[in-house]
Amino acid sequence: MAISLFLLASLAFIAGCGFFGIAKSAIHEIEGLLCFLISAVLLTGSAIVSACRRAAYLPSIEEVPLSDSLQDIRREIRDNTPRWRG
């Protein structure tokens, strides 16, 4: 998904450069600028999809090995956190 969004962003950018390069009136310049904006949105979407995919494979905080002092801090926070009693 991220690769296809990146490819579409590249295609929109190239089209925007082409439209902007051969512009004969203001409407053609606007068309080129709109292609640049579409390219920016697609590139941002590609980055978000890529970041979400990377975040999905990160280990949870409980699985990360920590030093003894950080283990003590984690235990202290867990023990001192107020819990709801229903």
C-alpha positions, 0 to 999 in steps of 0.5 A: 500500500505504501509503495503504491501511494508513493508511486502515485505521488511520484506520478502526480508530481511528474504530471504537475511538473509537466503541466506547470512547464507547458502552462499557457494560461493561469488555468494550466498553472492551477492544474499543475499546482493541484497535481503538486498538492495531490502529490503531497497528500499521497506522499504523506499518506504513504509515510503514515501507512509505512509508520503504522506498519512499523508500529504494528511490529514493535514489541509491547513495553512489557516485552522489552528487556530493561536494566535492573534499575528500570525494572525497579522503577516499572515495579514501583509505578505498577504497585503505586498506581491507584486501581479502580475498585468496583 
